[in-house]
Amino acid sequence: EAEEDALHIIAQKADGALRDALSIFDRVVSFSGKELSRKAVTENLNVLDYDTYFEVTDLILDNDIPNLLLLFNKILAQGFEGHHFVIGLASHFRDLMVCRHKDTVALLEVGDNAKRLYLEQSKKTPQEFLLKALEITNETDLQYKSSKNSRLLVELTLMKLASLTFTGEKKNPDSHDRLISLARLIPASFFHKAKAQNGDESSPERVGKEQFREEKISQPNLSKSIAEEETLEDRLTGQSSAAVTEVAPKISIKKPAKRVSGLSLSSIQAKKKHELNRIEVTYDEDDLPREPVTLEDLRKHWEQYIEKIDGEGKKILASNLNADLPVLKDLTIHIELPNDTMKKEVEREQFSLMNYLKSALNNHYLELSISVNEETVRKYAFTPEEKYEKLREKNPAIDLLRKTFDLDL
């Protein structure tokens, strides 16, 4: 059982090749089972769903640049390429354009549910906007491969698109003023005002007041009285001096500490003075925990720590710690690693590892000893040549295959 939208996505991905469409269909069914949904297809084929482009277009029409950039960052974080996003957005605008006339709706190659959504959004998008949007996205598509900062190119494109229908403070804009010049973007003050209207304490009046105070402080003449400052601030905000209860904060400028050369006698004196002022923390070693540790408990917490750092994204360290099972001798934990590189990686992070094990096993006297086993090094293949030698050891016929077809490593 397959949703119509799911089959349309497979057909679009195949791009007219029936054999590719059947291969994609079989692959998706093997992952999804007998029920083929649109969500399952988009996840398995790693394509952007049209819901994403509907959301992007809504944010563009709402002139919401901040949330638009955050959404694009989320799309990049999911592993999608910016060029793929721009091409899909241009196709989305094209589909909205063909929905504006009943005779061209047949050119829309989507399911009934998606067609309904396209028709609804096309009613909210002006034709002038779609023409400009198609021109901007097509230009971005052409410039993408030659751009050295492709992400900035796409972000600038989104800001331009979101600024197309921005009318500023005009309440009744004329039809020819609906689209502003592409050289202009929505000013940041517009979003500050919108935030202030939603109950933010940093209103435009307050922001202007604080900005004026900062500019005034930077001037060389700092001998003005507080009353004069309040009068100037009242001129800026349009309020009377009697209504102002705010007092300008007193500015105290501290001179930076004199730098001392590391090769002078004064530096030695400063170091001794610092050591005298330093608070030393002392503790009794007899009070530190020293519970018995078993090998079973050690390996259990060792695996738990590997799972913990693996979940935090430290894949390399987790792989290194998983290369050998720890062995406990007295209170020293011994592990053998295949090479010095892995040893250095573990030594660099051993502080957090030992803190975790000491806390989990309730024993402060545990130590870690790392050694490199030369025999173990031979078991690992790192370069293409080493990998080929390992394969040839398992199956000598692979050498004949390479010579027959004149293959290279």
WOKA-V77647 format. One record per residue. N is the residue number from 1. PHI is phi in degrees with one decimal (NA if undefined). PSI is psi as a letter, one per 20 degrees, with the letter a starting at -180 (none if undefined). BURIAL is 1 if it has 24 or more other ideal C-beta (glycine too) atoms within 12 Angstrom, else 0. Layout:
[[N & PHI & PSI & BURIAL] [N & PHI & PSI & BURIAL]]
This chain:
[[1 & NA & p & 0] [2 & -127.2 & p & 0] [3 & -73.2 & q & 1] [4 & -63.9 & h & 0] [5 & -63.8 & h & 1] [6 & -63.8 & g & 1] [7 & -67.9 & h & 1] [8 & -64.5 & h & 1] [9 & -65.2 & g & 1] [10 & -63.3 & g & 1] [11 & -64.2 & g & 1] [12 & -67.1 & h & 1] [13 & -66.3 & h & 1] [14 & -72.3 & h & 0] [15 & 55.8 & l & 0] [16 & 90.8 & i & 0] [17 & -96.1 & o & 0] [18 & -65.0 & g & 0] [19 & -64.3 & h & 0] [20 & -64.5 & h & 0] [21 & -62.4 & g & 0] [22 & -67.4 & h & 0] [23 & -64.8 & g & 0] [24 & -63.7 & g & 1] [25 & -60.2 & g & 1] [26 & -62.9 & g & 0] [27 & -65.8 & g & 0] [28 & -68.4 & h & 1] [29 & -64.4 & h & 0] [30 & -64.5 & h & 0] [31 & -91.7 & h & 0] [32 & -95.4 & h & 1] [33 & 90.7 & b & 0] [34 & -81.8 & i & 0] [35 & -108.9 & o & 0] [36 & -106.0 & o & 1] [37 & -101.4 & r & 1] [38 & -63.2 & h & 1] [39 & -64.5 & g & 0] [40 & -64.7 & h & 1] [41 & -66.4 & g & 1] [42 & -63.8 & h & 1] [43 & -70.4 & g & 0] [44 & -73.4 & h & 1] [45 & -89.4 & i & 1] [46 & 54.7 & l & 0] [47 & -118.1 & q & 1] [48 & -76.4 & p & 1] [49 & -71.7 & q & 1] [50 & -68.2 & i & 1] [51 & -61.1 & h & 1] [52 & -63.6 & g & 1] [53 & -71.8 & h & 1] [54 & -62.6 & g & 1] [55 & -66.8 & g & 1] [56 & -61.6 & g & 1] [57 & -65.5 & h & 1] [58 & -61.3 & g & 1] [59 & -66.4 & h & 1] [60 & -65.1 & g & 1] [61 & -67.9 & h & 1] [62 & -86.4 & j & 1] [63 & 57.9 & k & 1] [64 & -94.5 & n & 1] [65 & -65.3 & g & 1] [66 & -57.1 & g & 0] [67 & -68.5 & h & 0] [68 & -66.7 & g & 1] [69 & -69.1 & h & 1] [70 & -66.2 & h & 0] [71 & -65.6 & g & 1] [72 & -64.7 & h & 1] [73 & -63.5 & h & 0] [74 & -65.2 & h & 0] [75 & -64.4 & g & 1] [76 & -64.9 & h & 0] [77 & -65.7 & h & 0] [78 & -80.3 & i & 0] [79 & 99.6 & j & 0] [80 & -84.6 & q & 1] [81 & -86.5 & q & 0] [82 & -62.1 & h & 1] [83 & -65.3 & g & 1] [84 & -61.2 & h & 1] [85 & -65.3 & g & 1] [86 & -65.2 & g & 1] [87 & -62.2 & g & 1] [88 & -65.1 & h & 1] [89 & -67.5 & h & 1] [90 & -64.0 & g & 1] [91 & -64.0 & h & 1] [92 & -65.0 & g & 1] [93 & -64.2 & h & 1] [94 & -62.8 & g & 1] [95 & -64.9 & h & 1] [96 & -66.8 & h & 1] [97 & -67.3 & g & 1] [98 & -70.9 & i & 1] [99 & -80.7 & i & 1] [100 & -77.5 & i & 1] [101 & -129.8 & p & 0] [102 & -65.6 & h & 0] [103 & -75.5 & h & 0] [104 & -97.8 & i & 0] [105 & -61.7 & h & 0] [106 & -64.9 & i & 0] [107 & -77.0 & i & 0] [108 & -83.5 & o & 1] [109 & -95.2 & m & 1] [110 & -138.4 & r & 1] [111 & -75.9 & r & 1] [112 & -64.0 & g & 0] [113 & -64.6 & g & 0] [114 & -66.2 & h & 1] [115 & -61.8 & h & 1] [116 & -62.8 & g & 0] [117 & -67.2 & h & 1] [118 & -64.3 & g & 1] [119 & -65.0 & h & 1] [120 & -66.3 & g & 0] [121 & -73.8 & h & 1] [122 & -65.2 & h & 1] [123 & -69.6 & h & 0] [124 & -92.8 & i & 0] [125 & -104.3 & o & 1] [126 & -65.4 & q & 1] [127 & -65.1 & h & 0] [128 & -62.9 & h & 0] [129 & -63.4 & g & 1] [130 & -64.0 & h & 1] [131 & -63.6 & g & 0] [132 & -67.1 & h & 1] [133 & -63.7 & g & 1] [134 & -64.7 & h & 1] [135 & -66.6 & g & 1] [136 & -68.8 & g & 1] [137 & -66.1 & h & 1] [138 & -66.2 & h & 0] [139 & -66.0 & h & 0] [140 & -65.0 & h & 1] [141 & -60.2 & g & 1] [142 & -73.0 & h & 0] [143 & -89.5 & i & 0] [144 & -62.2 & g & 1] [145 & -67.8 & h & 0] [146 & -88.1 & i & 0] [147 & -79.2 & p & 0] [148 & -86.6 & i & 0] [149 & -129.3 & m & 0] [150 & -66.6 & h & 1] [151 & -64.2 & g & 1] [152 & -61.0 & h & 0] [153 & -60.5 & g & 1] [154 & -69.3 & g & 1] [155 & -62.8 & g & 1] [156 & -64.8 & h & 1] [157 & -61.6 & g & 1] [158 & -65.2 & h & 1] [159 & -66.1 & h & 1] [160 & -64.1 & g & 1] [161 & -63.1 & g & 1] [162 & -70.0 & h & 1] [163 & -90.3 & i & 1] [164 & -62.9 & g & 1] [165 & -96.6 & j & 1] [166 & -76.1 & p & 1] [167 & -110.7 & j & 0] [168 & 68.3 & c & 0] [169 & -90.9 & j & 0] [170 & -70.6 & p & 0] [171 & -85.4 & h & 0] [172 & -128.1 & m & 0] [173 & -69.8 & q & 0] [174 & -72.6 & r & 0] [175 & -63.4 & h & 0] [176 & -79.2 & i & 0] [177 & -98.9 & j & 0] [178 & -67.5 & h & 0] [179 & -107.6 & o & 1] [180 & -83.9 & r & 1] [181 & -64.1 & q & 0] [182 & -67.0 & h & 0] [183 & -74.9 & i & 0] [184 & -107.1 & q & 0] [185 & -120.3 & r & 1] [186 & -63.6 & p & 1] [187 & -68.1 & q & 0] [188 & -64.7 & h & 0] [189 & -61.9 & h & 0] [190 & -61.8 & g & 1] [191 & -75.2 & h & 1] [192 & -64.8 & g & 0] [193 & -66.7 & g & 0] [194 & -62.7 & h & 1] [195 & -69.0 & h & 0] [196 & -67.5 & h & 0] [197 & -68.1 & h & 0] [198 & -87.3 & j & 0] [199 & 102.7 & j & 0] [200 & -78.1 & q & 0] [201 & -69.5 & h & 0] [202 & -82.5 & m & 0] [203 & -71.4 & r & 0] [204 & -58.5 & h & 1] [205 & -63.9 & g & 0] [206 & -68.0 & h & 0] [207 & -63.3 & g & 0] [208 & -63.0 & h & 1] [209 & -66.0 & g & 1] [210 & -66.3 & h & 0] [211 & -64.1 & g & 0] [212 & -64.2 & h & 1] [213 & -64.9 & g & 1] [214 & -64.1 & g & 0] [215 & -64.9 & h & 0] [216 & -71.5 & h & 1] [217 & -66.7 & h & 0] [218 & -71.8 & i & 0] [219 & -74.3 & q & 0] [220 & -67.1 & h & 0] [221 & -86.1 & o & 0] [222 & -109.2 & j & 0] [223 & -96.2 & j & 0] [224 & -71.3 & q & 0] [225 & -79.4 & r & 0] [226 & -66.1 & h & 0] [227 & -64.4 & g & 0] [228 & -64.9 & h & 0] [229 & -62.5 & g & 1] [230 & -63.9 & h & 1] [231 & -64.8 & g & 0] [232 & -64.2 & h & 1] [233 & -68.6 & h & 1] [234 & -66.1 & h & 0] [235 & -63.5 & h & 0] [236 & -69.6 & g & 0] [237 & -92.6 & i & 1] [238 & 78.1 & k & 0] [239 & -108.3 & r & 0] [240 & -80.4 & q & 0] [241 & -68.2 & h & 0] [242 & -72.1 & h & 0] [243 & -82.6 & i & 0] [244 & -87.9 & p & 0] [245 & -113.2 & i & 0] [246 & -81.6 & p & 0] [247 & -111.9 & p & 0] [248 & -64.0 & p & 1] [249 & -70.0 & q & 0] [250 & -77.8 & p & 0] [251 & -97.6 & p & 0] [252 & -117.2 & p & 0] [253 & -104.9 & o & 0] [254 & -94.1 & p & 0] [255 & -72.5 & p & 0] [256 & -66.0 & q & 0] [257 & -63.4 & q & 0] [258 & -67.9 & p & 0] [259 & -76.7 & q & 0] [260 & -116.4 & p & 0] [261 & -68.5 & q & 0] [262 & -72.6 & i & 0] [263 & -107.3 & j & 0] [264 & -105.4 & r & 0] [265 & -67.9 & h & 0] [266 & -65.1 & h & 0] [267 & -67.3 & h & 0] [268 & -66.5 & g & 0] [269 & -64.0 & g & 0] [270 & -64.7 & h & 0] [271 & -66.8 & g & 0] [272 & -63.0 & h & 0] [273 & -63.8 & h & 0] [274 & -66.0 & h & 0] [275 & -68.3 & h & 0] [276 & -69.0 & h & 0] [277 & -81.6 & i & 0] [278 & -73.8 & p & 0] [279 & -87.6 & p & 0] [280 & -93.5 & p & 0] [281 & -101.5 & p & 0] [282 & -114.7 & q & 0] [283 & -147.4 & q & 0] [284 & -93.3 & p & 0] [285 & -63.5 & h & 0] [286 & -69.1 & h & 0] [287 & -84.5 & i & 0] [288 & -73.8 & q & 0] [289 & -66.5 & q & 0] [290 & -147.3 & m & 0] [291 & -78.0 & q & 0] [292 & -61.9 & q & 0] [293 & -119.3 & p & 1] [294 & -102.6 & q & 0] [295 & -63.1 & h & 0] [296 & -64.6 & g & 0] [297 & -65.1 & h & 0] [298 & -60.7 & g & 1] [299 & -68.1 & h & 1] [300 & -65.2 & g & 0] [301 & -71.7 & h & 1] [302 & -61.0 & g & 1] [303 & -66.2 & h & 0] [304 & -64.4 & h & 0] [305 & -66.9 & h & 1] [306 & -62.2 & g & 1] [307 & -63.1 & h & 0] [308 & -64.5 & g & 0] [309 & -72.4 & h & 1] [310 & -65.7 & h & 0] [311 & -68.5 & h & 0] [312 & -83.4 & i & 0] [313 & 96.4 & j & 0] [314 & -86.8 & m & 0] [315 & -67.4 & h & 0] [316 & -66.3 & g & 0] [317 & -63.9 & g & 1] [318 & -62.3 & g & 1] [319 & -66.0 & h & 0] [320 & -65.1 & g & 1] [321 & -69.2 & h & 1] [322 & -85.9 & i & 1] [323 & -74.7 & i & 1] [324 & -151.4 & q & 1] [325 & -84.9 & p & 0] [326 & -70.3 & q & 1] [327 & -119.9 & p & 0] [328 & -104.8 & p & 1] [329 & -126.1 & o & 0] [330 & 58.4 & d & 0] [331 & -116.9 & k & 0] [332 & -111.2 & p & 0] [333 & -94.7 & p & 1] [334 & -108.8 & p & 0] [335 & -136.5 & q & 1] [336 & -116.7 & p & 1] [337 & -115.8 & q & 1] [338 & -71.0 & h & 1] [339 & -151.1 & r & 1] [340 & -68.5 & h & 0] [341 & -62.2 & g & 0] [342 & -65.3 & h & 1] [343 & -61.8 & g & 1] [344 & -65.2 & h & 0] [345 & -62.5 & g & 1] [346 & -70.1 & g & 1] [347 & -62.2 & h & 1] [348 & -67.8 & h & 0] [349 & -110.3 & j & 1] [350 & -72.0 & i & 1] [351 & -62.3 & g & 0] [352 & -68.2 & h & 0] [353 & -63.2 & g & 1] [354 & -69.6 & h & 1] [355 & -62.0 & g & 0] [356 & -65.2 & g & 1] [357 & -68.5 & g & 1] [358 & -62.1 & g & 1] [359 & -70.9 & g & 0] [360 & -70.1 & h & 1] [361 & -93.9 & i & 1] [362 & 57.0 & l & 0] [363 & -144.5 & o & 1] [364 & -84.2 & i & 0] [365 & -101.7 & j & 0] [366 & -71.9 & q & 1] [367 & -131.5 & r & 0] [368 & -119.8 & p & 1] [369 & -124.5 & p & 1] [370 & -116.3 & p & 1] [371 & -128.1 & r & 1] [372 & -110.4 & p & 0] [373 & -97.9 & o & 0] [374 & -64.8 & h & 0] [375 & -67.6 & h & 0] [376 & -69.0 & h & 0] [377 & -60.1 & h & 0] [378 & -69.1 & i & 0] [379 & -76.9 & i & 0] [380 & -104.2 & p & 0] [381 & -112.2 & p & 0] [382 & -109.7 & g & 0] [383 & -86.0 & r & 0] [384 & -58.9 & h & 0] [385 & -64.8 & g & 0] [386 & -65.0 & h & 0] [387 & -64.9 & h & 0] [388 & -66.1 & h & 0] [389 & -64.5 & h & 0] [390 & -63.8 & g & 0] [391 & -66.2 & h & 0] [392 & -69.0 & h & 0] [393 & -64.6 & h & 0] [394 & -76.2 & h & 0] [395 & -144.3 & n & 0] [396 & -62.8 & i & 0] [397 & -66.0 & i & 0] [398 & -68.0 & h & 0] [399 & -68.4 & h & 0] [400 & -64.1 & h & 0] [401 & -62.2 & g & 0] [402 & -64.9 & g & 0] [403 & -71.3 & h & 0] [404 & -64.0 & g & 0] [405 & -97.1 & j & 0] [406 & 53.4 & l & 0] [407 & -86.8 & q & 0] [408 & -114.4 & q & 0] [409 & -77.5 & none & 0]]
